Amino acid sequence: MQNNVSIAIRPEAMVLQSDKISNSISVTIVKTSYAGNHYQYTVSSPLGELYIVSQDIVNVFHPGNKAHLTFKETGLNILSD
């Protein structure tokens, strides 16, 4: 029996935060782009590089910033291998 699972994560199902909370993943911001009504981020994480879409246009992260990643309750799907 393997302990691996594949999941699909919508870019807007991930949330970046300054403060570490339980079950968060530490990430480093690689790229930040403002796209009119949202920000697009590329982050480096223990899971690899991830693409995130954030509606938060007030709390902005910049390349090199450290942040913490959590997941919303929706937008995650387990894939059958």
Secondary structure, DSSP 8 states (H G I E B T S, - for coil): -----EEEE-GGGEEEESS--TT-EEEEEEEEEE-SSSEEEEEEETTEEEEEEE--SSS---TT-EEEEEE-SSSEEEE--
